[in-house]
Amino acid sequence: MKIRQINILYYFLLILSWILLGKFVFWKYASLPMLCLEMLYILWIICSQFVICHFLDKHGLKKDFISSRKYELSKTTFWVDEQKKELAVMCLGNPVKIQYVKVKDIDKAEVKIVKKWREPEESKFVRRVDMILCIKNVENRFAVSNTSGYSGVCVNMNAEGKKYVAETQEFIEYLMHIKER
């Protein structure tokens, strides 16, 4: 099962509505209030995913889902229902939907450290730390660290990198413990 981390339709509709509003409203009635309204809409386009995710974080889980543990990554939030052995996943790139997965469907889970290209094995800096969940033989990769490594910013494995790996490994062990019960 592939977890949709990006909802292209959501972003397409946001941008399309901005273009249509701009063409029929903002540019036709050019004035200071319309300019302010357009700036507010641009701010909404930028911030809407965070607002929706925050709302879903508080009120979005289905009614019979009892969250016993919450785990947050840089762009993904997980909730675990121990009684039903179910995992809820909300991705920042797909803020309009919380996806549910049975823990028994998780075939494999691991932490993956992605090294910088041509870096020696003992390097203290890595590009990123990922959590891999194989659900029904489909690999889903979730970024644990909030750096991409492409901008020159890397994860220091002597400091926050060890913390990322330890916390993620603890969460994976927790999931596997629930699966085995």
N, C-alpha and C positions, 0 to 999 in steps of 0.2 A: 504494500500500500504506500503510495507516494503522498507525502504531506505537502500540500500546496503552500509554499512559503511566500509567494508573490501572487497577488490577484491583479492581473493585467487589465481586466475589465474595469475594476475600480479606478485605476489610474487613468485609463482611457476616458472614462466618463467624466472624471474631474477635469481633465485638460479640455475635452470637447465642450463641456459646459462653460469653461472659462472663455474659450474662443467664441462660442455663440453669444454669451453675455457681452463680451467685448464688442462684437460686431453689431449687435442689435440694441444694446443699451448704453454701454459705457462710451463708445465713440460717437453715437448719435446725439447723446445729451451730454456733451463734454462740459463738465463744470467741476468745481472743487469738491462738492459732496460725492459726485460720481467717481472722482479720482480716489477719494478716501474709501469708498465702497469697493472699488477695484483692488486697492491695497489690502483691505480686509479679506477679500476673497483669495488673493494670492497667499496671504498668511494662513487662511484656512487650508488651502491646498498643501502647504508645507507642514502644518501642524495637525491636520485632521487625523492622520494615522495614530499619533500619540494620544489625542483626545479620545478617539474610539477605543483604542487599546486600554486606556485608563478606565473608561466606562465599563468595558467588558470584563476587565480585571475585577471590578467591584460587583457587577450585576449580571455578567454574561453566561455563567455556567448554567447548564440545565438544572431543573429543579431537584431531581433525584440524585444529582452528583454531590457527594459529600467529600470535600477536599480535605485530605489528611496531611498533605504536604505540598508546598509550592516551591518550584525551583526556577530561577530566572537566569537566562543567558543574556547576551548583549542584544539580540533581536528576537528572542523567543521566550515564552513563558510556558512552563509545564505545571499542571496540577495532577495529583494522584489521588484516586479514590481507592483506598485499600479494601473496602468491603466488596465492591464490584470488580476489583482488579482492572481498573480502567484509567487511562491516561488522557488528559485533555491538553491540547496544544494550541497556543495562539502565537502567530508569527506577526511581527511588526509590518512586514510587507503585505500581509493579508489580514488587515485589521477587522474585517467585517464578519469573520467566521472563526469560531472555535471548533477545532477538529478533535474527534474522539477516537481513541485506539484502545483495543483490549490489550492488556499487558501480555497475555498468552500469545499474541501475534508477533511479539518482538522476538526475532530469531537470534539476534546478536546485538550487543551494545559495547562500544569501546570509545576510549579517548584517543584521538589522533593528533600528534604534534607535527605540524607542517614546517619543515626547515626552510630556510632561505636557500635559494639556488646557489649551488657550489659552496655551501658552508660545510665546514668539517662537522663530523658527528658530535663532537664534544662542545660545540659552540653554545654560548650562554644566551644567544638571541635566536628566536624562531619567528617565522612569519605569523603564525596563528596557532591556536589550539581549537580543535573541533571535537564535537561529540557526534559519533556515528551511531544511528539506530537503524538496524535492518528490520523492517516490518514486512512480513510475508515475502521475504527474499528481495525486497526493494530497499536500496540504501538511501537513507536520509541523512544529510550532513547539516549540522547546526553549529554556527560559530559560537564558541565559548568566549573567546577574547574579543574585545571590541576594536581591535586594530586589524588592518588588512595586510600590512606588510608591504603594500605597493607604494605607499607614500614615504617610505623610509622609516616609518615607526614600526618597531617590532616588539615582541613580547620578551621580556627579560626572564629567563627561566630560573634565575637565582632569587627573584623577588615574586612578582605577581603570577608568573607562569606556574610555579609550584603550587600556588594557592588554587589557580584555575583547574589544574590537573587533579588535585586532591579533592576539591569540592565536586567536580564532575564524576570522578571515580566513585565517590561516596553515593552520589545520586544513582549511578548505574548499578551499584551493588544493592541499593535499596529497591530498585525496579526488579532486579533478578531475584531478590528475596521474596518479593510479592508474587512473582511469577511461579516460584517453586512451591508456595504454600497452597 
